[in-house]
Amino acid sequence: MKKGKWKLVSVVAVLILAGLYYYIALPAINVHATEIWMFMLIVVVLIGAVYLAKKKPTKFEMKRLLGFKIIAGILILLIAIYLIGSLLSSPIINAKKYQKLLNVETGKFTTDVEELSFDQIPLLDKDSATILGNRKMGSMVDMVSQFEVDDLYSQINYKDQPVRVSPLRYASLIKWFTNQKEGIPAYIRIDMATQNTELVKLNEGMKYTTSDHFNRNIYRHLRFNYPTYIFNELSFEVNDEGVPYWICPVKQYNIGLFGGVTVGRVVLCNAITGETQDYAIEDAPEWIDRAYSADLLVELYNYHGTLKHGYFNSILGQKDCLMTTSGYNYLAIDDDVWVYTGVTSVSGDQSNVGFVLMNQRTMETKFYEVEGATEDSAMSSAEGQVQNLKYKATFPLLLNISSEPTYFIALKDDAGLVKKYAMVNVQKYQIVAIGDTVSACEEAYVQLMYENGIKVKDESVKETEVISGKITKIVQGVVDGNSHYYMMLEKSDEIFDISVIDYIDVIKYNVGDEITLEYQEGKQTNTVINIK
């Protein structure tokens, strides 16, 4: 082959291979992206391989080739810049800068975390949501052969209610080819309080998702629209009108080439049309809930807690070093989603010095100095109460129960179904209440706090009364999307309110049936807390 043709073929081959790698790996064209450095190294290696394939030099001749020396020099220079940049960006040199990435305020628990009514407590974790979503999908005979539910299940606030949402995905590549023209027709929405599961059908299908291929794949669509942006973990959300969006946070590097990652911008991508909107993080719409991933926020807090006295103290002396516990959960506060996790010493003892709440939209972080048990200890305490049943505890949710920081835990059987609920006092984790329903659990928990002297008097806790008799009237109603039965008994003018969520057996009763109700008095209706 002539010299000119060889050069042309070589250049075309390198360009094709480099282009193919770029199309598949999608590195950001940004000096802060480690992927672009790998891309440049691969291109240089390809050029070197083509050059040596043409020259076919011996080992002795190779050292004398000017072209080889230039290629080797560029390769060594790229590796050196990457390694030096990594070192200069690390906490070893920049401990003080890393420690100040997150601004932590001191909060007041009883003020910041309000008591929730039973229909607002997010009972559902991701694993349980997956079970419910798959069951719902299995009942949709017209879709189940073509689609399956994605495992995202993002927790968001939708119309002031905590819900989990997840798009459907194509069941296989073949199913994508046969359905991609119409797109993905629906997404799953699960109310975390009532566990009501809906398959929300769309007027127009989603055409930009993680299960799409070629240029409609959401990652490739974003890369070609924003070639220099380094995206953090994407999340799936819906706005107040139910329109599905991808929330795409853009990393911001605050320390050197590769260090001090926070979020500087956020891109919203309409999952149906692919239309994108680019915002500075401080200007992002308030309806979005997740610009900062939980893992990023936990990492930032660990920098804040461990690097107070420098990097080497965090490894050796560990004076005043604090870190988050082994897991986290989410709280819905003021239409935002906050990450909750405990804070403990790095020595790994079984107690927390407090806990933090971190806002996933704004990065606002509050520390609450409440000493008590770690989440793992609370989970073990809850499991110990039902050890004969071998139920497994989920990671706790932190609640305000009668002004007391309380771990709220769901207890599941081997099939992953919630069978009981537990409440564990954070500061005195030997106080554990178990109940078949949330209301029964709370009643037992409050009683235990009285018995142990934690609470002396609480006007909000009303006396419990019991009434028996035949049902003279029964009417069904809906309150905030939840079914309730309103009942009247013979020889009484009182109205009794029974939540179907807590007492599903109420649907078996009719007028004339005998029933015994345990209740607390209210202004208009009496709230039933047990049916006997």
C-alpha positions as CSV (number, residue, x, y, z in Angstrom):
1,M,0.0,0.0,0.0
2,K,1.3,3.4,-0.9
3,K,2.4,5.8,1.8
4,G,-0.3,8.3,1.3
5,K,-3.1,5.7,1.3
6,W,-1.7,4.1,4.4
7,K,-1.8,7.4,6.3
8,L,-5.4,8.0,5.1
9,V,-6.6,4.5,6.1
10,S,-4.8,4.9,9.5
11,V,-6.3,8.3,10.2
12,V,-9.8,7.0,9.2
13,A,-9.4,3.9,11.4
14,V,-8.4,5.9,14.4
15,L,-11.2,8.3,13.9
16,I,-13.8,5.5,13.6
17,L,-12.6,3.7,16.7
18,A,-12.4,6.9,18.7
19,G,-15.9,7.9,17.5
20,L,-17.3,4.5,18.4
21,Y,-15.7,4.7,21.9
22,Y,-17.2,8.2,22.4
23,Y,-20.6,7.1,21.2
24,I,-20.7,4.2,23.7
25,A,-18.8,5.6,26.7
26,L,-20.2,9.2,26.3
27,P,-17.3,11.1,28.1
28,A,-17.9,14.7,28.9
29,I,-15.6,17.0,27.0
30,N,-14.4,18.6,30.2
31,V,-11.0,18.8,31.9
32,H,-12.6,17.8,35.2
33,A,-14.0,14.5,33.8
34,T,-11.8,11.5,34.4
35,E,-13.5,9.8,31.4
36,I,-12.1,12.4,29.0
37,W,-8.6,11.7,30.2
38,M,-9.2,8.0,29.6
39,F,-10.5,8.8,26.2
40,M,-7.4,10.8,25.3
41,L,-5.1,8.1,26.6
42,I,-7.0,5.5,24.4
43,V,-6.7,7.7,21.4
44,V,-2.9,8.2,21.9
45,V,-2.5,4.4,22.4
46,L,-4.4,3.8,19.1
47,I,-2.2,6.3,17.3
48,G,0.9,4.6,18.7
49,A,-0.3,1.2,17.7
50,V,-1.0,2.3,14.1
51,Y,2.3,4.0,13.9
52,L,4.2,0.9,15.1
53,A,2.2,-1.3,12.8
54,K,3.4,0.7,9.9
55,K,7.0,1.1,10.9
56,K,7.4,-2.4,12.3
57,P,10.6,-1.4,14.1
58,T,12.9,-3.6,16.3
59,K,13.3,-2.8,20.0
60,F,16.6,-1.0,19.2
61,E,15.0,1.0,16.3
62,M,12.0,1.9,18.3
63,K,14.1,4.0,20.7
64,R,15.4,6.0,17.9
65,L,12.1,6.8,16.1
66,L,11.2,10.4,16.6
67,G,7.5,9.7,16.1
68,F,7.5,7.0,18.8
69,K,9.3,9.4,21.2
70,I,6.6,12.1,20.6
71,I,3.7,9.6,21.2
72,A,5.3,8.2,24.3
73,G,6.0,11.7,25.6
74,I,2.4,12.7,25.1
75,L,1.2,9.5,26.8
76,I,3.5,10.0,29.8
77,L,2.5,13.7,30.0
78,L,-1.2,12.8,30.1
79,I,-0.6,10.2,32.8
80,A,1.5,12.6,34.9
81,I,-1.1,15.4,34.7
82,Y,-3.9,13.1,35.7
83,L,-1.9,11.6,38.7
84,I,-0.7,15.0,39.9
85,G,-4.1,16.5,39.4
86,S,-5.7,13.7,41.4
87,L,-3.2,14.3,44.3
88,L,-3.6,18.1,44.3
89,S,-7.4,17.6,44.3
90,S,-7.5,15.1,47.2
91,P,-8.4,15.6,50.9
92,I,-4.8,14.8,51.8
93,I,-3.8,18.3,50.7
94,N,-7.1,20.1,50.9
95,A,-8.7,18.9,54.1
96,K,-9.8,22.3,55.2
97,K,-11.5,23.0,51.9
98,Y,-13.3,19.7,51.9
99,Q,-14.5,20.3,55.5
100,K,-16.1,23.5,54.4
101,L,-18.0,22.2,51.4
102,L,-21.1,21.7,53.5
103,N,-22.5,24.4,55.7
104,V,-24.1,22.7,58.7
105,E,-26.6,24.5,61.0
106,T,-27.9,23.5,64.4
107,G,-31.7,22.7,64.3
108,K,-34.4,22.2,66.9
109,F,-36.1,18.8,66.4
110,T,-39.6,19.6,67.8
111,T,-39.8,22.8,65.6
112,D,-38.3,21.5,62.4
113,V,-39.9,18.0,62.4
114,E,-43.6,18.3,62.9
115,E,-45.8,15.5,64.1
116,L,-47.5,13.7,61.2
117,S,-51.0,12.2,61.1
118,F,-51.2,8.5,60.3
119,D,-52.1,9.2,56.6
120,Q,-49.0,11.2,56.1
121,I,-46.4,8.7,57.5
122,P,-44.4,7.3,54.5
123,L,-44.6,3.6,55.4
124,L,-43.3,2.3,52.2
125,D,-39.6,1.6,51.5
126,K,-38.1,0.9,48.1
127,D,-38.2,-2.9,48.4
128,S,-41.9,-2.9,49.3
129,A,-42.6,-0.4,46.5
130,T,-41.0,-2.8,44.1
131,I,-43.2,-5.6,45.2
132,L,-46.4,-3.5,44.8
133,G,-45.2,-2.1,41.5
134,N,-44.5,-5.6,40.1
135,R,-47.9,-6.8,41.3
136,K,-49.7,-3.9,39.6
137,M,-47.8,-4.5,36.4
138,G,-48.6,-8.2,36.5
139,S,-52.3,-7.3,36.5
140,M,-52.0,-5.2,33.3
141,V,-52.4,-8.0,30.7
142,D,-52.2,-5.5,27.8
143,M,-48.7,-4.3,28.8
144,V,-47.0,-7.0,30.9
145,S,-45.7,-8.9,27.8
146,Q,-44.0,-5.7,26.4
147,F,-42.9,-3.7,29.4
148,E,-41.6,-4.1,33.0
149,V,-41.2,-1.7,35.8
150,D,-37.9,0.1,36.2
151,D,-36.3,-0.3,39.6
152,L,-35.8,3.5,40.2
153,Y,-38.8,4.2,42.5
154,S,-37.7,7.8,43.3
155,Q,-39.2,9.2,46.4
156,I,-40.8,12.6,45.8
157,N,-43.6,14.9,47.1
158,Y,-46.5,14.9,44.8
159,K,-49.3,17.4,45.7
160,D,-48.0,17.5,49.3
161,Q,-48.0,13.7,49.6
162,P,-44.9,11.4,49.8
163,V,-45.0,9.1,46.8
164,R,-42.6,6.8,44.9
165,V,-42.6,7.0,41.1
166,S,-40.9,4.8,38.5
167,P,-41.2,4.6,34.7
168,L,-41.9,1.4,32.8
169,R,-39.1,0.1,30.6
170,Y,-38.9,-2.1,27.5
171,A,-38.8,-5.8,28.4
172,S,-36.1,-6.4,25.8
173,L,-34.3,-5.0,22.7
174,I,-36.9,-6.7,20.5
175,K,-39.7,-5.1,22.5
176,W,-38.1,-1.8,22.0
177,F,-38.0,-2.2,18.2
178,T,-41.7,-3.1,18.2
179,N,-42.9,-0.4,20.6
180,Q,-40.4,2.5,20.2
181,K,-42.6,4.4,17.8
182,E,-45.3,4.9,20.5
183,G,-42.9,5.1,23.4
184,I,-43.4,3.9,27.0
185,P,-47.1,4.5,27.7
186,A,-47.1,4.8,31.5
187,Y,-45.4,5.0,34.9
188,I,-46.1,3.7,38.3
189,R,-47.0,6.0,41.2
190,I,-47.3,4.6,44.8
191,D,-48.6,6.6,47.7
192,M,-46.2,5.9,50.5
193,A,-48.8,6.4,53.3
194,T,-51.8,4.5,51.9
195,Q,-49.8,2.1,49.6
196,N,-52.3,2.9,46.9
197,T,-50.6,1.9,43.6
198,E,-51.5,3.4,40.3
199,L,-50.4,2.8,36.7
200,V,-50.6,6.3,35.3
201,K,-51.2,6.1,31.6
202,L,-49.9,8.9,29.4
203,N,-51.6,10.5,26.4
204,E,-48.3,10.4,24.6
205,G,-45.6,7.8,25.4
206,M,-42.2,8.6,26.9
207,K,-39.5,8.4,24.2
208,Y,-36.4,9.4,26.3
209,T,-35.6,6.9,29.0
210,T,-32.8,4.7,30.3
211,S,-34.2,1.7,28.4
212,D,-34.3,3.5,25.0
213,H,-31.5,2.9,22.5
214,F,-29.3,5.0,20.2
215,N,-30.0,8.7,20.3
216,R,-33.1,8.4,22.3
217,N,-31.3,6.9,25.3
218,I,-31.5,9.6,28.0
219,Y,-27.8,9.6,28.7
220,R,-26.8,9.9,25.0
221,H,-29.6,12.6,24.5
222,L,-28.1,14.6,27.3
223,R,-24.5,14.2,26.2
224,F,-25.2,15.4,22.7
225,N,-27.1,18.4,24.0
226,Y,-24.6,19.2,26.7
227,P,-21.2,17.9,25.6
228,T,-19.3,19.6,28.4
229,Y,-21.6,18.8,31.4
230,I,-20.6,16.1,33.9
231,F,-23.9,14.7,35.1
232,N,-24.4,13.2,38.5
233,E,-27.0,10.4,39.2
234,L,-30.3,11.0,37.3
235,S,-33.7,10.7,39.0
236,F,-37.2,10.3,37.6
237,E,-39.9,12.7,38.9
238,V,-43.3,14.1,37.8
239,N,-44.4,17.7,38.2
240,D,-47.7,18.7,39.8
241,E,-49.5,18.1,36.5
242,G,-48.2,14.5,36.4
243,V,-45.8,15.1,33.5
244,P,-42.7,12.9,33.7
245,Y,-39.3,14.5,33.8
246,W,-35.7,13.4,34.2
247,I,-33.9,15.5,36.8
248,C,-30.2,15.7,35.8
249,P,-27.8,17.3,38.3
250,V,-24.6,18.7,36.8
251,K,-21.4,18.3,38.9
252,Q,-19.4,21.3,40.0
253,Y,-15.7,20.7,41.0
254,N,-14.6,23.1,43.7
255,I,-11.2,21.8,44.5
256,G,-8.5,21.3,41.8
257,L,-9.2,19.1,38.8
258,F,-11.2,16.3,40.3
259,G,-12.1,17.3,43.9
260,G,-14.8,18.9,46.0
261,V,-17.9,17.7,44.0
262,T,-21.2,19.5,44.6
263,V,-24.0,20.4,42.2
264,G,-23.8,23.7,40.2
265,R,-26.6,23.3,37.7
266,V,-29.6,21.1,37.0
267,V,-31.1,20.1,33.7
268,L,-34.7,19.1,33.4
269,C,-35.5,16.8,30.5
270,N,-39.2,16.1,29.5
271,A,-39.3,12.3,29.2
272,I,-42.0,12.5,26.5
273,T,-40.6,15.2,24.1
274,G,-36.9,15.3,25.1
275,E,-37.1,19.1,25.6
276,T,-34.6,20.3,28.1
277,Q,-34.3,23.2,30.5
278,D,-31.0,24.3,32.1
279,Y,-31.0,26.0,35.4
280,A,-28.4,27.2,37.9
281,I,-29.0,25.2,41.1
282,E,-30.3,28.2,43.0
283,D,-32.8,28.9,40.2
284,A,-34.2,25.4,39.9
285,P,-38.0,25.0,40.1
286,E,-39.3,24.3,43.6
287,W,-41.3,21.3,42.5
288,I,-38.2,19.2,41.9
289,D,-37.1,17.2,44.9
290,R,-33.8,15.6,44.1
291,A,-30.9,17.6,42.8
292,Y,-28.5,16.2,45.3
293,S,-28.3,12.4,45.6
294,A,-28.4,11.0,49.1
295,D,-24.9,9.4,48.6
296,L,-23.4,12.8,47.6
297,L,-24.9,14.5,50.7
298,V,-23.7,11.7,53.0
299,E,-20.2,12.0,51.5
300,L,-20.2,15.8,52.0
301,Y,-21.3,15.4,55.6
302,N,-18.5,12.8,56.3
303,Y,-16.0,15.3,55.0
304,H,-17.4,17.9,57.3
305,G,-17.4,15.6,60.3
306,T,-14.0,13.9,59.9
307,L,-11.7,16.6,58.6
308,K,-12.0,19.2,61.4
309,H,-8.4,18.7,62.4
310,G,-6.9,17.7,59.1
311,Y,-6.7,14.6,57.0
312,F,-4.1,12.7,59.1
313,N,-6.1,13.2,62.3
314,S,-9.1,11.6,60.5
315,I,-6.9,8.5,59.9
316,L,-4.7,8.4,63.0
317,G,-5.7,10.3,66.2
318,Q,-9.4,10.8,65.1
319,K,-10.0,13.5,67.6
320,D,-13.5,15.0,67.3
321,C,-14.2,12.9,64.2
322,L,-17.8,12.2,63.4
323,M,-19.4,10.3,60.6
324,T,-22.8,9.1,59.4
325,T,-24.2,5.8,60.3
326,S,-24.6,2.8,57.9
327,G,-27.8,3.9,56.2
328,Y,-30.2,6.7,55.5
329,N,-33.9,7.3,54.9
330,Y,-36.1,10.2,53.7
331,L,-38.4,12.7,55.3
332,A,-41.0,14.9,53.6
333,I,-40.8,18.4,55.1
334,D,-42.4,21.5,53.7
335,D,-42.8,20.0,50.2
336,D,-39.1,19.0,50.0
337,V,-37.4,15.7,50.5
338,W,-34.7,15.6,53.2
339,V,-32.2,12.8,53.7
340,Y,-32.1,11.6,57.3
341,T,-29.1,9.7,58.8
342,G,-27.6,9.3,62.2
343,V,-24.2,10.7,63.3
344,T,-21.8,8.7,65.4
345,S,-18.1,8.7,66.3
346,V,-15.6,7.0,64.1
347,S,-14.8,4.5,66.8
348,G,-17.8,2.5,65.8
349,D,-19.7,2.4,69.2
350,Q,-23.4,1.6,69.4
351,S,-24.6,5.2,70.1
352,N,-25.4,8.3,68.1
353,V,-24.3,11.8,69.1
354,G,-27.2,13.2,67.0
355,F,-28.5,13.1,63.5
356,V,-28.7,15.3,60.4
357,L,-31.3,16.3,57.9
358,M,-30.1,17.3,54.4
359,N,-32.3,18.9,51.8
360,Q,-32.0,17.1,48.4
361,R,-33.0,20.3,46.5
362,T,-30.9,23.0,48.2
363,M,-28.2,21.1,50.2
364,E,-29.4,22.8,53.4
365,T,-28.2,20.7,56.3
366,K,-29.2,20.7,59.9
367,F,-27.6,18.9,62.8
368,Y,-29.7,17.8,65.8
369,E,-27.8,17.0,69.0
370,V,-29.9,14.0,70.3
371,E,-27.8,11.3,71.9
372,G,-29.2,7.8,71.5
373,A,-29.0,4.4,69.9
374,T,-27.8,3.8,66.4
375,E,-30.3,2.7,63.8
376,D,-28.9,-0.8,63.8
377,S,-29.4,-1.0,67.5
378,A,-33.0,0.1,67.2
379,M,-33.6,-2.4,64.4
380,S,-32.2,-5.2,66.6
381,S,-34.4,-4.1,69.5
382,A,-37.5,-4.2,67.3
383,E,-36.6,-7.6,65.9
384,G,-36.0,-8.9,69.4
385,Q,-39.7,-8.1,70.3
386,V,-40.9,-10.5,67.5
387,Q,-37.9,-12.9,67.4
388,N,-40.3,-15.9,67.4
389,L,-41.8,-14.7,64.1
390,K,-38.4,-14.0,62.6
391,Y,-39.5,-10.7,61.1
392,K,-36.8,-8.4,59.6
393,A,-36.7,-4.7,60.4
394,T,-36.4,-2.0,57.6
395,F,-34.1,0.9,58.1
396,P,-35.8,3.3,60.5
397,L,-37.7,6.5,59.6
398,L,-37.2,9.3,62.2
399,L,-40.5,10.7,63.5
400,N,-41.6,13.2,66.0
401,I,-44.0,11.3,68.3
402,S,-45.4,13.4,71.1
403,S,-42.3,15.6,70.9
404,E,-39.9,12.6,71.3
405,P,-37.4,11.6,68.5
406,T,-38.6,8.2,67.6
407,Y,-37.5,5.5,65.2
408,F,-40.4,4.2,63.2
409,I,-39.7,0.7,61.8
410,A,-41.6,-1.7,59.5
411,L,-41.3,-5.4,60.3
412,K,-41.4,-7.7,57.3
413,D,-41.8,-11.4,56.8
414,D,-39.6,-13.6,54.5
415,A,-41.8,-12.6,51.5
416,G,-41.0,-8.9,52.0
417,L,-44.5,-8.0,53.2
418,V,-45.0,-5.7,56.2
419,K,-46.6,-7.5,59.1
420,K,-46.1,-5.2,62.0
421,Y,-44.8,-1.8,63.0
422,A,-42.4,-0.8,65.7
423,M,-41.6,2.5,67.5
424,V,-38.3,2.8,69.3
425,N,-37.3,5.7,71.5
426,V,-34.1,7.2,70.1
427,Q,-32.6,8.1,73.6
428,K,-33.9,5.0,75.4
429,Y,-34.0,2.3,72.8
430,Q,-35.1,-0.3,75.4
431,I,-38.5,1.3,75.0
432,V,-40.0,-0.6,72.1
433,A,-43.7,-0.7,71.1
434,I,-45.1,-3.1,68.5
435,G,-48.5,-2.9,66.8
436,D,-50.4,-4.4,63.9
437,T,-51.4,-0.9,62.7
438,V,-49.7,2.5,63.0
439,S,-52.3,3.8,65.4
440,A,-52.1,0.7,67.7
441,C,-48.3,1.0,67.7
442,E,-48.4,4.7,68.6
443,E,-50.9,4.1,71.4
444,A,-48.7,1.4,72.9
445,Y,-45.6,3.6,72.5
446,V,-47.1,6.6,74.2
447,Q,-48.3,4.3,77.1
448,L,-44.7,3.0,77.5
449,M,-43.4,6.5,77.7
450,Y,-45.8,7.3,80.5
451,E,-44.8,4.1,82.3
452,N,-41.1,4.9,82.0
453,G,-41.4,8.5,83.1
454,I,-40.4,10.0,79.8
455,K,-43.8,11.7,79.6
456,V,-45.7,12.9,82.6
457,K,-48.7,14.7,81.1
458,D,-49.7,15.2,77.5
459,E,-53.0,16.9,76.8
460,S,-52.9,15.7,73.2
461,V,-53.3,12.1,74.4
462,K,-57.0,11.5,75.0
463,E,-58.6,8.9,77.2
464,T,-59.7,5.7,75.5
465,E,-63.3,4.6,75.8
466,V,-65.1,1.4,74.7
467,I,-68.7,1.0,73.3
468,S,-70.6,-2.0,72.1
469,G,-73.9,-2.4,70.3
470,K,-75.7,-3.1,67.0
471,I,-74.8,-1.0,64.0
472,T,-77.7,1.3,63.1
473,K,-76.1,3.3,60.3
474,I,-72.9,2.9,58.2
475,V,-71.7,5.2,55.5
476,Q,-68.5,5.2,53.4
477,G,-66.5,8.4,52.7
478,V,-63.1,9.5,51.4
479,V,-60.8,11.9,53.3
480,D,-57.6,13.1,51.6
481,G,-57.8,10.2,49.2
482,N,-58.3,7.6,52.0
483,S,-61.4,5.5,52.6
484,H,-63.2,5.9,55.9
485,Y,-66.4,4.3,57.3
486,Y,-68.6,6.4,59.5
487,M,-70.7,4.3,61.9
488,M,-73.5,4.9,64.4
489,L,-74.6,2.4,67.1
490,E,-77.9,1.8,68.9
491,K,-78.6,3.9,72.0
492,S,-75.9,6.4,71.0
493,D,-75.9,9.6,69.0
494,E,-72.1,9.6,68.5
495,I,-70.5,9.1,65.0
496,F,-67.5,6.8,64.9
497,D,-64.8,7.3,62.3
498,I,-63.0,4.1,61.2
499,S,-60.0,4.3,58.7
500,V,-60.1,1.4,56.2
501,I,-56.3,1.6,55.9
502,D,-55.9,0.6,59.6
503,Y,-58.9,-1.6,59.9
504,I,-59.7,-3.4,56.6
505,D,-62.1,-5.8,58.4
506,V,-64.6,-3.0,58.8
507,I,-65.8,-3.7,55.2
508,K,-67.3,-7.0,56.5
509,Y,-69.8,-5.2,58.8
510,N,-73.4,-4.3,57.9
511,V,-76.3,-2.6,59.6
512,G,-77.6,-4.9,62.4
513,D,-74.2,-6.5,63.2
514,E,-72.9,-6.5,66.7
515,I,-69.6,-4.6,67.1
516,T,-67.3,-3.4,69.9
517,L,-65.3,-0.2,69.3
518,E,-62.4,1.3,71.2
519,Y,-62.2,5.0,70.5
520,Q,-61.0,8.5,71.4
521,E,-63.5,11.3,71.6
522,G,-63.4,14.1,69.0
523,K,-65.3,17.3,68.3
524,Q,-67.5,16.0,65.4
525,T,-66.5,12.3,65.2
526,N,-64.9,9.8,67.5
527,T,-61.7,8.2,66.2
528,V,-61.8,4.4,66.4
529,I,-58.4,3.0,67.4
530,N,-59.4,-0.7,67.7
531,I,-62.2,-3.0,66.7
532,K,-63.0,-6.0,69.0
